[in-house]
Amino acid sequence: MSNSALALESDFQEDVTVTSKRQEVFIKENRVIFYDSVVVTQGTILIHADKLTVLSTGEKGTEIMIATGSPATFYQELDDGKKINTESEEIRYELGKKRLTLSKNAHLRQADSEVKSEKIIYQIDKQEMIAESGNHESDRVITIFTPEDNKTN
C-alpha cells in the first residue's frame, strides 16, 4: 500500500465534525441541514459551504453530504505532501464510497495540474477522476498542466 493511500485511510478513520451558524434536524427523514459558514473536518479533509445537507440511511459511516456554495470547497492533504483542492457550486461527499462528485463549475487542482468541467467525479481513496463536459456542444473539459518553470510554492 502506498503512503498516499495510508494517509487517505487515516482520514477516513477520523470523526466527521460539522460546525455552522444554524442547523435543522428532520429525525423521521434522517436528514440534517446546516446553514451559514459551514465547515466540515475529517482528518486533513476540510469542506467549506454555505449550506450542507446530510442524508443518512441509519447505518453509521454511509452518510451523504451535499455541500452547496458560491463556491463550496474541498481540501485534503495527502501523506506525500501533495494537496487536493476542489471547488464547485455543489459537492456531494459519499462517506461510505469515499467519493466526491463536483457539479456546476467544477475545478480540481492536484499537484501540477488543474481540471475544469461541468462535473467531476473523484474517487478519493484510489485518486481516480472522471471529468465530464456539459450538454452544450461548446462545453469542454479543460486540463492545465503547469510546467516546471512556472511553479510557485
Beta strands, then each sheet from edge to edge (+ up, - down):
strand 1: 17-19
strand 2: 22-26
strand 3: 31-42
strand 4: 45-55
strand 5: 64-77
strand 6: 83-94
strand 7: 99-110
strand 8: 113-123
strand 9: 128-132
strand 10: 142-145
sheet 1: 1+ 3- 2+
sheet 2: 1+ 3- 4+ 5- 6+ 7- 8+ 9-
sheet 3: 1+ 3- 4+ 5- 6+ 7- 8+ 10-
end
